[in-house]
Amino acid sequence: MSDPQLTNLIKMIDQIIANNLHHGDDDQVTDVAAGHLQKFWARSMKQQVIAYANSEGADLSPLAQKTIAKLQAVS
């Protein structure tokens, strides 16, 4: 992946997930993370990570993939 903006978005998702690990199991963590992205990220940011997850997604952690799937379901 050579897109610096996408790289930054992926790092941000991982940080949001890491900051919410105290919420419990993976489902709860990814619910909170997806809610954060839905509320606070610009539409273009959400579209970019969703497109990446749907096309390649190789650099996404399993929790990031699950978060983006939940985001996509509500977007």
PDB file of N, H, CA, C and O in Angstrom:
ATOM      1  N   MET A   1       0.857  -1.180   0.000  1.00  0.00           N
ATOM      2  CA  MET A   1       0.000   0.000   0.000  1.00  0.00           C
ATOM      3  C   MET A   1       0.896   1.233   0.000  1.00  0.00           C
ATOM      4  O   MET A   1       1.788   1.368   0.837  1.00  0.00           O
ATOM      5  N   SER A   2       0.649   2.116  -0.935  1.00  0.00           N
ATOM      6  H   SER A   2      -0.076   2.007  -1.615  1.00  0.00           H
ATOM      7  CA  SER A   2       1.513   3.290  -1.048  1.00  0.00           C
ATOM      8  C   SER A   2       0.784   4.604  -0.770  1.00  0.00           C
ATOM      9  O   SER A   2       1.392   5.671  -0.852  1.00  0.00           O
ATOM     10  N   ASP A   3      -0.482   4.546  -0.451  1.00  0.00           N
ATOM     11  H   ASP A   3      -0.976   3.679  -0.384  1.00  0.00           H
ATOM     12  CA  ASP A   3      -1.260   5.753  -0.201  1.00  0.00           C
ATOM     13  C   ASP A   3      -1.062   6.192   1.254  1.00  0.00           C
ATOM     14  O   ASP A   3      -1.549   5.529   2.170  1.00  0.00           O
ATOM     15  N   PRO A   4      -0.348   7.313   1.474  1.00  0.00           N
ATOM     16  CA  PRO A   4      -0.086   7.740   2.860  1.00  0.00           C
ATOM     17  C   PRO A   4      -1.358   8.065   3.639  1.00  0.00           C
ATOM     18  O   PRO A   4      -1.411   7.834   4.847  1.00  0.00           O
ATOM     19  N   GLN A   5      -2.377   8.592   2.975  1.00  0.00           N
ATOM     20  H   GLN A   5      -2.334   8.779   1.994  1.00  0.00           H
ATOM     21  CA  GLN A   5      -3.619   8.906   3.681  1.00  0.00           C
ATOM     22  C   GLN A   5      -4.293   7.626   4.166  1.00  0.00           C
ATOM     23  O   GLN A   5      -4.769   7.565   5.299  1.00  0.00           O
ATOM     24  N   LEU A   6      -4.333   6.616   3.323  1.00  0.00           N
ATOM     25  H   LEU A   6      -3.946   6.665   2.402  1.00  0.00           H
ATOM     26  CA  LEU A   6      -4.933   5.342   3.715  1.00  0.00           C
ATOM     27  C   LEU A   6      -4.135   4.699   4.844  1.00  0.00           C
ATOM     28  O   LEU A   6      -4.714   4.152   5.783  1.00  0.00           O
ATOM     29  N   THR A   7      -2.828   4.761   4.758  1.00  0.00           N
ATOM     30  H   THR A   7      -2.358   5.205   3.995  1.00  0.00           H
ATOM     31  CA  THR A   7      -1.967   4.238   5.820  1.00  0.00           C
ATOM     32  C   THR A   7      -2.296   4.914   7.144  1.00  0.00           C
ATOM     33  O   THR A   7      -2.376   4.254   8.180  1.00  0.00           O
ATOM     34  N   ASN A   8      -2.485   6.216   7.109  1.00  0.00           N
ATOM     35  H   ASN A   8      -2.421   6.752   6.268  1.00  0.00           H
ATOM     36  CA  ASN A   8      -2.827   6.967   8.320  1.00  0.00           C
ATOM     37  C   ASN A   8      -4.209   6.566   8.851  1.00  0.00           C
ATOM     38  O   ASN A   8      -4.391   6.440  10.062  1.00  0.00           O
ATOM     39  N   LEU A   9      -5.166   6.368   7.968  1.00  0.00           N
ATOM     40  H   LEU A   9      -5.018   6.470   6.985  1.00  0.00           H
ATOM     41  CA  LEU A   9      -6.504   5.962   8.402  1.00  0.00           C
ATOM     42  C   LEU A   9      -6.468   4.599   9.084  1.00  0.00           C
ATOM     43  O   LEU A   9      -7.146   4.384  10.089  1.00  0.00           O
ATOM     44  N   ILE A  10      -5.682   3.687   8.539  1.00  0.00           N
ATOM     45  H   ILE A  10      -5.132   3.862   7.722  1.00  0.00           H
ATOM     46  CA  ILE A  10      -5.568   2.354   9.139  1.00  0.00           C
ATOM     47  C   ILE A  10      -4.931   2.451  10.525  1.00  0.00           C
ATOM     48  O   ILE A  10      -5.367   1.779  11.461  1.00  0.00           O
ATOM     49  N   LYS A  11      -3.903   3.286  10.653  1.00  0.00           N
ATOM     50  H   LYS A  11      -3.549   3.831   9.893  1.00  0.00           H
ATOM     51  CA  LYS A  11      -3.283   3.489  11.970  1.00  0.00           C
ATOM     52  C   LYS A  11      -4.281   4.074  12.949  1.00  0.00           C
ATOM     53  O   LYS A  11      -4.311   3.683  14.116  1.00  0.00           O
ATOM     54  N   MET A  12      -5.101   5.009  12.482  1.00  0.00           N
ATOM     55  H   MET A  12      -5.077   5.327  11.534  1.00  0.00           H
ATOM     56  CA  MET A  12      -6.110   5.621  13.344  1.00  0.00           C
ATOM     57  C   MET A  12      -7.139   4.585  13.813  1.00  0.00           C
ATOM     58  O   MET A  12      -7.526   4.582  14.981  1.00  0.00           O
ATOM     59  N   ILE A  13      -7.575   3.717  12.915  1.00  0.00           N
ATOM     60  H   ILE A  13      -7.261   3.720  11.966  1.00  0.00           H
ATOM     61  CA  ILE A  13      -8.523   2.666  13.301  1.00  0.00           C
ATOM     62  C   ILE A  13      -7.899   1.778  14.373  1.00  0.00           C
ATOM     63  O   ILE A  13      -8.540   1.459  15.375  1.00  0.00           O
ATOM     64  N   ASP A  14      -6.652   1.385  14.158  1.00  0.00           N
ATOM     65  H   ASP A  14      -6.132   1.644  13.344  1.00  0.00           H
ATOM     66  CA  ASP A  14      -5.973   0.534  15.139  1.00  0.00           C
ATOM     67  C   ASP A  14      -5.853   1.231  16.496  1.00  0.00           C
ATOM     68  O   ASP A  14      -5.985   0.587  17.537  1.00  0.00           O
ATOM     69  N   GLN A  15      -5.604   2.540  16.487  1.00  0.00           N
ATOM     70  H   GLN A  15      -5.497   3.063  15.642  1.00  0.00           H
ATOM     71  CA  GLN A  15      -5.518   3.285  17.746  1.00  0.00           C
ATOM     72  C   GLN A  15      -6.875   3.361  18.439  1.00  0.00           C
ATOM     73  O   GLN A  15      -6.961   3.221  19.659  1.00  0.00           O
ATOM     74  N   ILE A  16      -7.924   3.581  17.669  1.00  0.00           N
ATOM     75  H   ILE A  16      -7.854   3.695  16.678  1.00  0.00           H
ATOM     76  CA  ILE A  16      -9.272   3.641  18.244  1.00  0.00           C
ATOM     77  C   ILE A  16      -9.616   2.298  18.876  1.00  0.00           C
ATOM     78  O   ILE A  16     -10.167   2.243  19.976  1.00  0.00           O
ATOM     79  N   ILE A  17      -9.291   1.223  18.178  1.00  0.00           N
ATOM     80  H   ILE A  17      -8.844   1.268  17.284  1.00  0.00           H
ATOM     81  CA  ILE A  17      -9.537  -0.114  18.719  1.00  0.00           C
ATOM     82  C   ILE A  17      -8.733  -0.309  20.006  1.00  0.00           C
ATOM     83  O   ILE A  17      -9.278  -0.761  21.014  1.00  0.00           O
ATOM     84  N   ALA A  18      -7.457   0.025  19.977  1.00  0.00           N
ATOM     85  H   ALA A  18      -7.015   0.392  19.159  1.00  0.00           H
ATOM     86  CA  ALA A  18      -6.591  -0.152  21.153  1.00  0.00           C
ATOM     87  C   ALA A  18      -7.107   0.649  22.344  1.00  0.00           C
ATOM     88  O   ALA A  18      -7.035   0.187  23.482  1.00  0.00           O
ATOM     89  N   ASN A  19      -7.621   1.834  22.089  1.00  0.00           N
ATOM     90  H   ASN A  19      -7.679   2.210  21.165  1.00  0.00           H
ATOM     91  CA  ASN A  19      -8.130   2.686  23.161  1.00  0.00           C
ATOM     92  C   ASN A  19      -9.454   2.194  23.737  1.00  0.00           C
ATOM     93  O   ASN A  19      -9.909   2.688  24.769  1.00  0.00           O
ATOM     94  N   ASN A  20     -10.070   1.223  23.072  1.00  0.00           N
ATOM     95  H   ASN A  20      -9.701   0.822  22.234  1.00  0.00           H
ATOM     96  CA  ASN A  20     -11.367   0.733  23.527  1.00  0.00           C
ATOM     97  C   ASN A  20     -11.361  -0.743  23.901  1.00  0.00           C
ATOM     98  O   ASN A  20     -12.423  -1.344  24.064  1.00  0.00           O
ATOM     99  N   LEU A  21     -10.187  -1.329  24.037  1.00  0.00           N
ATOM    100  H   LEU A  21      -9.324  -0.840  23.905  1.00  0.00           H
ATOM    101  CA  LEU A  21     -10.102  -2.742  24.402  1.00  0.00           C
ATOM    102  C   LEU A  21     -10.704  -3.033  25.770  1.00  0.00           C
ATOM    103  O   LEU A  21     -11.078  -4.170  26.057  1.00  0.00           O
ATOM    104  N   HIS A  22     -10.797  -2.026  26.600  1.00  0.00           N
ATOM    105  H   HIS A  22     -10.494  -1.103  26.367  1.00  0.00           H
ATOM    106  CA  HIS A  22     -11.366  -2.207  27.940  1.00  0.00           C
ATOM    107  C   HIS A  22     -12.867  -2.469  27.916  1.00  0.00           C
ATOM    108  O   HIS A  22     -13.444  -2.820  28.945  1.00  0.00           O
ATOM    109  N   HIS A  23     -13.497  -2.310  26.783  1.00  0.00           N
ATOM    110  H   HIS A  23     -13.028  -2.025  25.947  1.00  0.00           H
ATOM    111  CA  HIS A  23     -14.946  -2.518  26.686  1.00  0.00           C
ATOM    112  C   HIS A  23     -15.341  -3.987  26.733  1.00  0.00           C
ATOM    113  O   HIS A  23     -16.522  -4.305  26.868  1.00  0.00           O
ATOM    114  N   GLY A  24     -14.384  -4.869  26.626  1.00  0.00           N
ATOM    115  H   GLY A  24     -13.424  -4.611  26.516  1.00  0.00           H
ATOM    116  CA  GLY A  24     -14.714  -6.293  26.748  1.00  0.00           C
ATOM    117  C   GLY A  24     -14.289  -7.106  25.555  1.00  0.00           C
ATOM    118  O   GLY A  24     -13.156  -7.007  25.085  1.00  0.00           O
ATOM    119  N   ASP A  25     -15.218  -7.918  25.066  1.00  0.00           N
ATOM    120  H   ASP A  25     -16.139  -7.998  25.448  1.00  0.00           H
ATOM    121  CA  ASP A  25     -14.885  -8.830  23.987  1.00  0.00           C
ATOM    122  C   ASP A  25     -14.792  -8.103  22.641  1.00  0.00           C
ATOM    123  O   ASP A  25     -15.088  -6.913  22.532  1.00  0.00           O
ATOM    124  N   ASP A  26     -14.373  -8.853  21.627  1.00  0.00           N
ATOM    125  H   ASP A  26     -14.133  -9.819  21.716  1.00  0.00           H
ATOM    126  CA  ASP A  26     -14.144  -8.264  20.306  1.00  0.00           C
ATOM    127  C   ASP A  26     -15.396  -7.599  19.727  1.00  0.00           C
ATOM    128  O   ASP A  26     -15.300  -6.558  19.077  1.00  0.00           O
ATOM    129  N   ASP A  27     -16.568  -8.196  19.962  1.00  0.00           N
ATOM    130  H   ASP A  27     -16.646  -9.042  20.490  1.00  0.00           H
ATOM    131  CA  ASP A  27     -17.802  -7.611  19.440  1.00  0.00           C
ATOM    132  C   ASP A  27     -18.076  -6.243  20.047  1.00  0.00           C
ATOM    133  O   ASP A  27     -18.456  -5.310  19.340  1.00  0.00           O
ATOM    134  N   GLN A  28     -17.884  -6.125  21.345  1.00  0.00           N
ATOM    135  H   GLN A  28     -17.575  -6.883  21.919  1.00  0.00           H
ATOM    136  CA  GLN A  28     -18.119  -4.840  22.005  1.00  0.00           C
ATOM    137  C   GLN A  28     -17.102  -3.800  21.563  1.00  0.00           C
ATOM    138  O   GLN A  28     -17.451  -2.644  21.324  1.00  0.00           O
ATOM    139  N   VAL A  29     -15.851  -4.209  21.455  1.00  0.00           N
ATOM    140  H   VAL A  29     -15.568  -5.149  21.649  1.00  0.00           H
ATOM    141  CA  VAL A  29     -14.791  -3.289  21.035  1.00  0.00           C
ATOM    142  C   VAL A  29     -15.067  -2.786  19.624  1.00  0.00           C
ATOM    143  O   VAL A  29     -14.975  -1.587  19.363  1.00  0.00           O
ATOM    144  N   THR A  30     -15.401  -3.683  18.724  1.00  0.00           N
ATOM    145  H   THR A  30     -15.476  -4.658  18.936  1.00  0.00           H
ATOM    146  CA  THR A  30     -15.632  -3.261  17.334  1.00  0.00           C
ATOM    147  C   THR A  30     -16.927  -2.470  17.188  1.00  0.00           C
ATOM    148  O   THR A  30     -17.030  -1.622  16.301  1.00  0.00           O
ATOM    149  N   ASP A  31     -17.916  -2.729  18.037  1.00  0.00           N
ATOM    150  H   ASP A  31     -17.833  -3.418  18.757  1.00  0.00           H
ATOM    151  CA  ASP A  31     -19.134  -1.902  18.030  1.00  0.00           C
ATOM    152  C   ASP A  31     -18.791  -0.461  18.393  1.00  0.00           C
ATOM    153  O   ASP A  31     -19.227   0.478  17.725  1.00  0.00           O
ATOM    154  N   VAL A  32     -18.009  -0.296  19.453  1.00  0.00           N
ATOM    155  H   VAL A  32     -17.656  -1.058  19.994  1.00  0.00           H
ATOM    156  CA  VAL A  32     -17.627   1.050  19.893  1.00  0.00           C
ATOM    157  C   VAL A  32     -16.767   1.737  18.828  1.00  0.00           C
ATOM    158  O   VAL A  32     -16.972   2.912  18.527  1.00  0.00           O
ATOM    159  N   ALA A  33     -15.814   1.010  18.266  1.00  0.00           N
ATOM    160  H   ALA A  33     -15.647   0.055  18.511  1.00  0.00           H
ATOM    161  CA  ALA A  33     -14.933   1.591  17.254  1.00  0.00           C
ATOM    162  C   ALA A  33     -15.724   1.986  16.008  1.00  0.00           C
ATOM    163  O   ALA A  33     -15.511   3.069  15.463  1.00  0.00           O
ATOM    164  N   ALA A  34     -16.621   1.134  15.558  1.00  0.00           N
ATOM    165  H   ALA A  34     -16.794   0.254  16.001  1.00  0.00           H
ATOM    166  CA  ALA A  34     -17.428   1.459  14.377  1.00  0.00           C
ATOM    167  C   ALA A  34     -18.328   2.665  14.658  1.00  0.00           C
ATOM    168  O   ALA A  34     -18.522   3.512  13.787  1.00  0.00           O
ATOM    169  N   GLY A  35     -18.868   2.739  15.859  1.00  0.00           N
ATOM    170  H   GLY A  35     -18.710   2.050  16.567  1.00  0.00           H
ATOM    171  CA  GLY A  35     -19.684   3.895  16.235  1.00  0.00           C
ATOM    172  C   GLY A  35     -18.875   5.179  16.217  1.00  0.00           C
ATOM    173  O   GLY A  35     -19.365   6.224  15.788  1.00  0.00           O
ATOM    174  N   HIS A  36     -17.639   5.099  16.681  1.00  0.00           N
ATOM    175  H   HIS A  36     -17.241   4.250  17.029  1.00  0.00           H
ATOM    176  CA  HIS A  36     -16.756   6.273  16.662  1.00  0.00           C
ATOM    177  C   HIS A  36     -16.508   6.727  15.215  1.00  0.00           C
ATOM    178  O   HIS A  36     -16.610   7.914  14.903  1.00  0.00           O
ATOM    179  N   LEU A  37     -16.185   5.776  14.347  1.00  0.00           N
ATOM    180  H   LEU A  37     -16.102   4.812  14.601  1.00  0.00           H
ATOM    181  CA  LEU A  37     -15.934   6.130  12.944  1.00  0.00           C
ATOM    182  C   LEU A  37     -17.180   6.739  12.310  1.00  0.00           C
ATOM    183  O   LEU A  37     -17.097   7.722  11.573  1.00  0.00           O
ATOM    184  N   GLN A  38     -18.334   6.146  12.604  1.00  0.00           N
ATOM    185  H   GLN A  38     -18.402   5.348  13.203  1.00  0.00           H
ATOM    186  CA  GLN A  38     -19.582   6.654  12.030  1.00  0.00           C
ATOM    187  C   GLN A  38     -19.854   8.088  12.474  1.00  0.00           C
ATOM    188  O   GLN A  38     -20.297   8.912  11.673  1.00  0.00           O
ATOM    189  N   LYS A  39     -19.597   8.387  13.725  1.00  0.00           N
ATOM    190  H   LYS A  39     -19.237   7.718  14.375  1.00  0.00           H
ATOM    191  CA  LYS A  39     -19.895   9.712  14.268  1.00  0.00           C
ATOM    192  C   LYS A  39     -18.879  10.778  13.874  1.00  0.00           C
ATOM    193  O   LYS A  39     -19.248  11.914  13.576  1.00  0.00           O
ATOM    194  N   PHE A  40     -17.608  10.413  13.873  1.00  0.00           N
ATOM    195  H   PHE A  40     -17.308   9.490  14.115  1.00  0.00           H
ATOM    196  CA  PHE A  40     -16.570  11.440  13.814  1.00  0.00           C
ATOM    197  C   PHE A  40     -15.748  11.487  12.524  1.00  0.00           C
ATOM    198  O   PHE A  40     -15.047  12.470  12.282  1.00  0.00           O
ATOM    199  N   TRP A  41     -15.818  10.476  11.719  1.00  0.00           N
ATOM    200  H   TRP A  41     -16.387   9.678  11.916  1.00  0.00           H
ATOM    201  CA  TRP A  41     -15.029  10.495  10.485  1.00  0.00           C
ATOM    202  C   TRP A  41     -15.829  11.104   9.347  1.00  0.00           C
ATOM    203  O   TRP A  41     -17.045  10.933   9.264  1.00  0.00           O
ATOM    204  N   ALA A  42     -15.137  11.810   8.477  1.00  0.00           N
ATOM    205  H   ALA A  42     -14.149  11.949   8.543  1.00  0.00           H
ATOM    206  CA  ALA A  42     -15.758  12.364   7.274  1.00  0.00           C
ATOM    207  C   ALA A  42     -16.180  11.214   6.359  1.00  0.00           C
ATOM    208  O   ALA A  42     -15.578  10.141   6.361  1.00  0.00           O
ATOM    209  N   ARG A  43     -17.207  11.464   5.595  1.00  0.00           N
ATOM    210  H   ARG A  43     -17.696  12.336   5.593  1.00  0.00           H
ATOM    211  CA  ARG A  43     -17.698  10.447   4.663  1.00  0.00           C
ATOM    212  C   ARG A  43     -16.592   9.934   3.748  1.00  0.00           C
ATOM    213  O   ARG A  43     -16.525   8.737   3.468  1.00  0.00           O
ATOM    214  N   SER A  44     -15.737  10.815   3.286  1.00  0.00           N
ATOM    215  H   SER A  44     -15.791  11.788   3.513  1.00  0.00           H
ATOM    216  CA  SER A  44     -14.653  10.405   2.380  1.00  0.00           C
ATOM    217  C   SER A  44     -13.681   9.447   3.068  1.00  0.00           C
ATOM    218  O   SER A  44     -13.169   8.525   2.432  1.00  0.00           O
ATOM    219  N   MET A  45     -13.427   9.653   4.339  1.00  0.00           N
ATOM    220  H   MET A  45     -13.843  10.401   4.855  1.00  0.00           H
ATOM    221  CA  MET A  45     -12.541   8.765   5.099  1.00  0.00           C
ATOM    222  C   MET A  45     -13.169   7.378   5.223  1.00  0.00           C
ATOM    223  O   MET A  45     -12.502   6.364   5.020  1.00  0.00           O
ATOM    224  N   LYS A  46     -14.455   7.347   5.557  1.00  0.00           N
ATOM    225  H   LYS A  46     -14.998   8.171   5.722  1.00  0.00           H
ATOM    226  CA  LYS A  46     -15.155   6.078   5.686  1.00  0.00           C
ATOM    227  C   LYS A  46     -15.192   5.345   4.350  1.00  0.00           C
ATOM    228  O   LYS A  46     -14.956   4.138   4.293  1.00  0.00           O
ATOM    229  N   GLN A  47     -15.484   6.063   3.293  1.00  0.00           N
ATOM    230  H   GLN A  47     -15.676   7.043   3.340  1.00  0.00           H
ATOM    231  CA  GLN A  47     -15.541   5.445   1.973  1.00  0.00           C
ATOM    232  C   GLN A  47     -14.196   4.867   1.566  1.00  0.00           C
ATOM    233  O   GLN A  47     -14.133   3.803   0.949  1.00  0.00           O
ATOM    234  N   GLN A  48     -13.126   5.563   1.907  1.00  0.00           N
ATOM    235  H   GLN A  48     -13.177   6.427   2.407  1.00  0.00           H
ATOM    236  CA  GLN A  48     -11.797   5.100   1.533  1.00  0.00           C
ATOM    237  C   GLN A  48     -11.442   3.788   2.239  1.00  0.00           C
ATOM    238  O   GLN A  48     -10.942   2.866   1.596  1.00  0.00           O
ATOM    239  N   VAL A  49     -11.689   3.689   3.536  1.00  0.00           N
ATOM    240  H   VAL A  49     -12.095   4.439   4.059  1.00  0.00           H
ATOM    241  CA  VAL A  49     -11.343   2.447   4.250  1.00  0.00           C
ATOM    242  C   VAL A  49     -12.281   1.311   3.870  1.00  0.00           C
ATOM    243  O   VAL A  49     -11.857   0.157   3.816  1.00  0.00           O
ATOM    244  N   ILE A  50     -13.538   1.614   3.610  1.00  0.00           N
ATOM    245  H   ILE A  50     -13.883   2.552   3.654  1.00  0.00           H
ATOM    246  CA  ILE A  50     -14.473   0.572   3.177  1.00  0.00           C
ATOM    247  C   ILE A  50     -14.053   0.030   1.813  1.00  0.00           C
ATOM    248  O   ILE A  50     -14.045  -1.183   1.604  1.00  0.00           O
ATOM    249  N   ALA A  51     -13.710   0.908   0.897  1.00  0.00           N
ATOM    250  H   ALA A  51     -13.716   1.894   1.067  1.00  0.00           H
ATOM    251  CA  ALA A  51     -13.261   0.470  -0.431  1.00  0.00           C
ATOM    252  C   ALA A  51     -12.005  -0.384  -0.319  1.00  0.00           C
ATOM    253  O   ALA A  51     -11.884  -1.406  -0.995  1.00  0.00           O
ATOM    254  N   TYR A  52     -11.070   0.031   0.534  1.00  0.00           N
ATOM    255  H   TYR A  52     -11.168   0.861   1.083  1.00  0.00           H
ATOM    256  CA  TYR A  52      -9.848  -0.740   0.719  1.00  0.00           C
ATOM    257  C   TYR A  52     -10.162  -2.116   1.300  1.00  0.00           C
ATOM    258  O   TYR A  52      -9.624  -3.121   0.835  1.00  0.00           O
ATOM    259  N   ALA A  53     -11.020  -2.169   2.303  1.00  0.00           N
ATOM    260  H   ALA A  53     -11.457  -1.353   2.681  1.00  0.00           H
ATOM    261  CA  ALA A  53     -11.380  -3.444   2.922  1.00  0.00           C
ATOM    262  C   ALA A  53     -12.061  -4.374   1.924  1.00  0.00           C
ATOM    263  O   ALA A  53     -11.863  -5.588   1.969  1.00  0.00           O
ATOM    264  N   ASN A  54     -12.856  -3.812   1.034  1.00  0.00           N
ATOM    265  H   ASN A  54     -13.017  -2.826   0.998  1.00  0.00           H
ATOM    266  CA  ASN A  54     -13.572  -4.618   0.048  1.00  0.00           C
ATOM    267  C   ASN A  54     -12.695  -5.058  -1.119  1.00  0.00           C
ATOM    268  O   ASN A  54     -13.011  -6.037  -1.795  1.00  0.00           O
ATOM    269  N   SER A  55     -11.608  -4.351  -1.358  1.00  0.00           N
ATOM    270  H   SER A  55     -11.352  -3.555  -0.808  1.00  0.00           H
ATOM    271  CA  SER A  55     -10.767  -4.696  -2.505  1.00  0.00           C
ATOM    272  C   SER A  55      -9.558  -5.534  -2.121  1.00  0.00           C
ATOM    273  O   SER A  55      -9.309  -6.578  -2.724  1.00  0.00           O
ATOM    274  N   GLU A  56      -8.821  -5.095  -1.143  1.00  0.00           N
ATOM    275  H   GLU A  56      -9.023  -4.247  -0.653  1.00  0.00           H
ATOM    276  CA  GLU A  56      -7.590  -5.793  -0.763  1.00  0.00           C
ATOM    277  C   GLU A  56      -7.600  -6.060   0.732  1.00  0.00           C
ATOM    278  O   GLU A  56      -7.730  -7.206   1.161  1.00  0.00           O
ATOM    279  N   GLY A  57      -7.466  -5.025   1.509  1.00  0.00           N
ATOM    280  H   GLY A  57      -7.360  -4.094   1.160  1.00  0.00           H
ATOM    281  CA  GLY A  57      -7.546  -5.130   2.956  1.00  0.00           C
ATOM    282  C   GLY A  57      -6.407  -5.860   3.632  1.00  0.00           C
ATOM    283  O   GLY A  57      -6.515  -6.223   4.803  1.00  0.00           O
ATOM    284  N   ALA A  58      -5.318  -6.081   2.920  1.00  0.00           N
ATOM    285  H   ALA A  58      -5.230  -5.786   1.968  1.00  0.00           H
ATOM    286  CA  ALA A  58      -4.215  -6.883   3.458  1.00  0.00           C
ATOM    287  C   ALA A  58      -3.585  -6.289   4.710  1.00  0.00           C
ATOM    288  O   ALA A  58      -3.075  -7.030   5.549  1.00  0.00           O
ATOM    289  N   ASP A  59      -3.608  -4.977   4.851  1.00  0.00           N
ATOM    290  H   ASP A  59      -4.022  -4.374   4.169  1.00  0.00           H
ATOM    291  CA  ASP A  59      -2.958  -4.320   5.989  1.00  0.00           C
ATOM    292  C   ASP A  59      -3.890  -4.123   7.182  1.00  0.00           C
ATOM    293  O   ASP A  59      -3.505  -3.503   8.174  1.00  0.00           O
ATOM    294  N   LEU A  60      -5.096  -4.640   7.093  1.00  0.00           N
ATOM    295  H   LEU A  60      -5.408  -5.143   6.288  1.00  0.00           H
ATOM    296  CA  LEU A  60      -6.058  -4.476   8.182  1.00  0.00           C
ATOM    297  C   LEU A  60      -5.958  -5.639   9.167  1.00  0.00           C
ATOM    298  O   LEU A  60      -5.909  -6.805   8.773  1.00  0.00           O
ATOM    299  N   SER A  61      -5.930  -5.302  10.436  1.00  0.00           N
ATOM    300  H   SER A  61      -5.970  -4.356  10.756  1.00  0.00           H
ATOM    301  CA  SER A  61      -5.958  -6.340  11.471  1.00  0.00           C
ATOM    302  C   SER A  61      -7.346  -6.986  11.463  1.00  0.00           C
ATOM    303  O   SER A  61      -8.288  -6.416  10.913  1.00  0.00           O
ATOM    304  N   PRO A  62      -7.477  -8.156  12.060  1.00  0.00           N
ATOM    305  CA  PRO A  62      -8.803  -8.780  12.132  1.00  0.00           C
ATOM    306  C   PRO A  62      -9.849  -7.889  12.815  1.00  0.00           C
ATOM    307  O   PRO A  62     -10.999  -7.846  12.379  1.00  0.00           O
ATOM    308  N   LEU A  63      -9.463  -7.184  13.871  1.00  0.00           N
ATOM    309  H   LEU A  63      -8.528  -7.218  14.225  1.00  0.00           H
ATOM    310  CA  LEU A  63     -10.414  -6.283  14.532  1.00  0.00           C
ATOM    311  C   LEU A  63     -10.757  -5.088  13.656  1.00  0.00           C
ATOM    312  O   LEU A  63     -11.896  -4.622  13.665  1.00  0.00           O
ATOM    313  N   ALA A  64      -9.789  -4.589  12.903  1.00  0.00           N
ATOM    314  H   ALA A  64      -8.864  -4.968  12.896  1.00  0.00           H
ATOM    315  CA  ALA A  64     -10.067  -3.484  11.981  1.00  0.00           C
ATOM    316  C   ALA A  64     -11.019  -3.944  10.879  1.00  0.00           C
ATOM    317  O   ALA A  64     -11.924  -3.205  10.492  1.00  0.00           O
ATOM    318  N   GLN A  65     -10.819  -5.150  10.378  1.00  0.00           N
ATOM    319  H   GLN A  65     -10.084  -5.751  10.692  1.00  0.00           H
ATOM    320  CA  GLN A  65     -11.717  -5.690   9.352  1.00  0.00           C
ATOM    321  C   GLN A  65     -13.143  -5.803   9.890  1.00  0.00           C
ATOM    322  O   GLN A  65     -14.104  -5.457   9.204  1.00  0.00           O
ATOM    323  N   LYS A  66     -13.268  -6.290  11.121  1.00  0.00           N
ATOM    324  H   LYS A  66     -12.487  -6.572  11.679  1.00  0.00           H
ATOM    325  CA  LYS A  66     -14.587  -6.437  11.733  1.00  0.00           C
ATOM    326  C   LYS A  66     -15.232  -5.073  11.978  1.00  0.00           C
ATOM    327  O   LYS A  66     -16.435  -4.905  11.776  1.00  0.00           O
ATOM    328  N   THR A  67     -14.431  -4.109  12.410  1.00  0.00           N
ATOM    329  H   THR A  67     -13.454  -4.246  12.574  1.00  0.00           H
ATOM    330  CA  THR A  67     -14.931  -2.750  12.628  1.00  0.00           C
ATOM    331  C   THR A  67     -15.444  -2.156  11.333  1.00  0.00           C
ATOM    332  O   THR A  67     -16.529  -1.575  11.303  1.00  0.00           O
ATOM    333  N   ILE A  68     -14.677  -2.295  10.264  1.00  0.00           N
ATOM    334  H   ILE A  68     -13.796  -2.766  10.289  1.00  0.00           H
ATOM    335  CA  ILE A  68     -15.072  -1.730   8.976  1.00  0.00           C
ATOM    336  C   ILE A  68     -16.319  -2.425   8.434  1.00  0.00           C
ATOM    337  O   ILE A  68     -17.174  -1.776   7.831  1.00  0.00           O
ATOM    338  N   ALA A  69     -16.430  -3.725   8.640  1.00  0.00           N
ATOM    339  H   ALA A  69     -15.735  -4.252   9.131  1.00  0.00           H
ATOM    340  CA  ALA A  69     -17.637  -4.437   8.214  1.00  0.00           C
ATOM    341  C   ALA A  69     -18.870  -3.882   8.935  1.00  0.00           C
ATOM    342  O   ALA A  69     -19.922  -3.706   8.321  1.00  0.00           O
ATOM    343  N   LYS A  70     -18.739  -3.609  10.228  1.00  0.00           N
ATOM    344  H   LYS A  70     -17.885  -3.752  10.727  1.00  0.00           H
ATOM    345  CA  LYS A  70     -19.853  -3.027  10.982  1.00  0.00           C
ATOM    346  C   LYS A  70     -20.141  -1.602  10.515  1.00  0.00           C
ATOM    347  O   LYS A  70     -21.299  -1.195  10.422  1.00  0.00           O
ATOM    348  N   LEU A  71     -19.098  -0.857  10.226  1.00  0.00           N
ATOM    349  H   LEU A  71     -18.157  -1.187  10.301  1.00  0.00           H
ATOM    350  CA  LEU A  71     -19.270   0.498   9.705  1.00  0.00           C
ATOM    351  C   LEU A  71     -20.019   0.463   8.386  1.00  0.00           C
ATOM    352  O   LEU A  71     -20.929   1.259   8.157  1.00  0.00           O
ATOM    353  N   GLN A  72     -19.636  -0.455   7.530  1.00  0.00           N
ATOM    354  H   GLN A  72     -18.896  -1.102   7.716  1.00  0.00           H
ATOM    355  CA  GLN A  72     -20.265  -0.561   6.225  1.00  0.00           C
ATOM    356  C   GLN A  72     -21.740  -0.924   6.359  1.00  0.00           C
ATOM    357  O   GLN A  72     -22.564  -0.466   5.568  1.00  0.00           O
ATOM    358  N   ALA A  73     -22.073  -1.728   7.336  1.00  0.00           N
ATOM    359  H   ALA A  73     -21.403  -2.100   7.978  1.00  0.00           H
ATOM    360  CA  ALA A  73     -23.462  -2.144   7.540  1.00  0.00           C
ATOM    361  C   ALA A  73     -24.363  -0.976   7.929  1.00  0.00           C
ATOM    362  O   ALA A  73     -25.561  -1.002   7.646  1.00  0.00           O
ATOM    363  N   VAL A  74     -23.802   0.050   8.574  1.00  0.00           N
ATOM    364  H   VAL A  74     -22.829   0.071   8.804  1.00  0.00           H
ATOM    365  CA  VAL A  74     -24.623   1.186   9.008  1.00  0.00           C
ATOM    366  C   VAL A  74     -24.457   2.406   8.107  1.00  0.00           C
ATOM    367  O   VAL A  74     -25.188   3.385   8.256  1.00  0.00           O
ATOM    368  N   SER A  75     -23.526   2.361   7.192  1.00  0.00           N
ATOM    369  H   SER A  75     -22.932   1.566   7.071  1.00  0.00           H
ATOM    370  CA  SER A  75     -23.286   3.523   6.308  1.00  0.00           C
ATOM    371  C   SER A  75     -24.201   3.511   5.114  1.00  0.00           C
ATOM    372  O   SER A  75     -24.134   4.409   4.275  1.00  0.00           O
TER     373      SER A  75
END
